[in-house]
Amino acid sequence: MSITINSAPTLAPIPAVSEAERAERLIGAGNFWGKRITEDLSTAALTYTVTGEGHGSVASRLTAGKHVFHIDEPAGLAGDDIAASPVEIALGAFIACQIVVYRLYAQNLGIAIDTIEATAEGDLDVRGLFGMDKSVRPGFSAIRLNIRVSGPETDERYAELQIAVDANCPVLELF
């Protein structure tokens, strides 16, 4: 006899980190990389590897280091809808990178952030995906990112931070 229990997947909790701890980590990372790169410029070049294999209708099981995750499509795009779609993951990676870089440059510029939230929207015309119109790009035709930062700083200081983030966010370069 076999019993199948369907339960919602769980995510590992994100540890609570104090402002002092975050600052210590960011400063430590900056110092580590600054020293490492100064001693050997070749260590600045990083290579990231993600492997994947197809499962189900169009789902993928991906491994990045010790992390395993799935990407799928909704039923309307032949998927089983067991995970976010590739374009949703791309938008999520953009948001995550922006948040990291906001934190990093806020620390470097001495700009206080109480909270940071983001929403990304991407416009995609499926005629490009399905090859129905060669003049239609298969990727996003537009992406809108709304970052909401709160804290004690002036609007001018947060605008300065946004300029630094947009100039240095690696994932922004993908779009």
C-alpha positions in Angstrom: 0.0 0.0 0.0 1.3 3.4 -0.8 0.2 6.8 0.5 0.7 10.0 -1.3 0.6 13.2 0.6 0.3 16.4 -1.4 1.8 19.3 0.5 2.9 22.8 -0.6 6.6 23.2 -1.1 8.4 25.0 1.7 11.2 27.6 1.3 14.1 27.8 3.7 13.5 30.8 6.0 15.5 33.9 5.3 17.5 34.6 8.5 16.7 37.9 10.2 19.8 40.2 10.0 20.3 43.4 12.0 21.4 46.6 10.3 24.8 46.2 12.1 25.2 42.6 10.8 24.2 43.6 7.3 26.7 46.5 7.4 29.5 44.2 8.7 28.8 41.7 5.9 28.7 44.3 3.2 31.9 46.0 4.4 33.6 42.6 4.9 32.7 41.5 1.3 34.0 44.8 -0.1 37.2 44.6 1.9 37.7 40.9 0.9 37.2 41.5 -2.8 39.1 44.8 -2.8 42.2 43.0 -1.3 41.8 39.9 -3.5 41.5 41.9 -6.7 44.4 44.2 -5.8 46.6 41.2 -5.2 45.5 39.3 -8.3 43.4 41.1 -10.9 42.5 37.7 -12.5 40.4 36.8 -9.5 37.8 39.5 -10.5 36.6 37.4 -13.3 33.9 35.0 -12.1 32.2 32.2 -13.9 28.8 31.0 -12.8 27.4 27.6 -13.8 23.8 26.4 -13.7 22.9 23.0 -15.1 19.4 21.9 -16.1 17.4 18.9 -17.3 14.0 18.7 -18.8 11.1 17.1 -16.9 7.4 16.8 -17.4 5.9 18.6 -20.4 8.3 21.6 -20.5 9.6 22.0 -16.9 13.2 22.2 -16.0 15.1 21.1 -12.9 18.0 23.4 -12.4 21.0 23.2 -10.1 23.2 26.1 -9.2 25.8 25.1 -6.7 24.0 23.5 -3.8 20.6 25.0 -4.8 18.0 23.1 -6.8 15.0 24.8 -8.3 12.3 24.3 -11.0 11.1 26.5 -13.8 7.9 25.7 -15.8 5.3 27.3 -17.9 1.6 27.7 -17.3 -0.8 25.3 -19.0 -1.5 27.8 -21.8 2.2 27.5 -22.8 2.2 23.7 -22.6 3.5 23.5 -18.9 2.3 21.9 -15.8 2.5 25.2 -13.8 4.5 23.7 -11.0 6.9 26.7 -10.8 7.4 30.2 -12.1 8.1 30.6 -15.8 11.5 31.5 -17.3 10.4 35.1 -17.9 9.1 35.4 -14.3 12.4 34.0 -13.1 14.3 36.6 -15.2 12.2 39.4 -13.8 12.8 38.0 -10.3 16.5 37.8 -10.9 16.4 41.5 -12.0 14.6 42.5 -8.8 17.0 40.4 -6.6 20.1 41.9 -8.2 18.7 45.4 -7.8 18.0 44.8 -4.1 21.6 43.4 -3.5 23.1 46.3 -5.4 20.9 48.9 -3.6 22.1 47.5 -0.2 25.7 47.4 -1.4 25.8 51.0 -2.7 23.7 52.3 0.2 26.4 51.1 2.5 29.2 52.5 0.3 27.5 55.9 0.0 26.4 56.1 3.6 22.7 56.1 2.7 20.3 54.7 5.2 17.5 52.4 4.0 14.7 51.2 6.3 12.9 49.1 3.7 13.3 48.2 0.0 10.6 46.6 -2.1 10.4 46.1 -5.9 8.0 45.2 -8.6 9.0 44.3 -12.2 6.7 44.0 -15.2 7.8 42.8 -18.6 5.9 43.0 -21.8 6.2 40.0 -24.1 4.4 39.4 -27.4 4.1 35.6 -27.9 4.1 36.0 -31.7 7.9 36.2 -31.3 8.0 33.1 -29.1 6.0 31.1 -31.6 7.8 32.5 -34.7 4.5 33.9 -36.0 6.0 37.3 -36.9 9.7 37.7 -37.5 9.5 41.4 -36.8 8.4 40.7 -33.2 11.2 40.2 -30.7 10.8 36.9 -28.8 12.0 38.6 -25.6 10.6 41.5 -23.6 9.7 44.5 -25.6 9.7 46.6 -22.4 10.5 46.2 -18.7 9.3 48.4 -16.0 10.9 48.3 -12.6 9.4 50.1 -9.6 11.8 50.2 -6.6 10.3 51.6 -3.3 12.9 52.6 -0.8 12.0 54.1 2.6 14.3 55.7 5.1 15.4 59.0 6.6 17.3 60.3 3.5 16.2 63.0 1.1 14.8 62.2 -2.3 18.0 63.5 -3.8 20.1 61.0 -1.8 17.9 58.1 -3.0 18.1 59.4 -6.6 22.0 59.4 -6.2 21.7 55.8 -5.0 19.5 54.8 -7.9 22.0 56.2 -10.4 24.8 54.1 -8.7 22.7 51.0 -8.7 21.6 51.3 -12.4 25.3 51.9 -13.4 26.5 48.7 -11.6 23.7 46.1 -11.6 24.9 43.0 -13.5 21.5 41.6 -14.3 20.3 45.0 -15.7 22.9 44.4 -18.4 21.0 41.3 -19.6 18.0 43.4 -20.6 
